[in-house]
Amino acid sequence: MPDTAAILDALRHTLQQDPALQDRLFALEDPDAFAAALARLGGDTGQPIAVDALLEAMRQGRREWIERDMPW
């Protein structure tokens, strides 16, 4: 099973190095289209990741952001 966290880190690094790619991806307003484009990028850069895994990571990130100040 691929290490999703490592793949996401590698994709983040790729994006940080390419402002034009950032612009193209961040222009996508539909989460499914964004995840599909990011999955293609992953495949193209040797970091294959499923769209479903990306969507789940996005959901988890939103959840963590929302809960960041909750008093547990």
Secondary structure as UniProt FT lines:
FT   HELIX           4..16
FT   HELIX           19..26
FT   HELIX           31..44
FT   TURN            45..46
FT   HELIX           51..67
FT   TURN            68..69
//
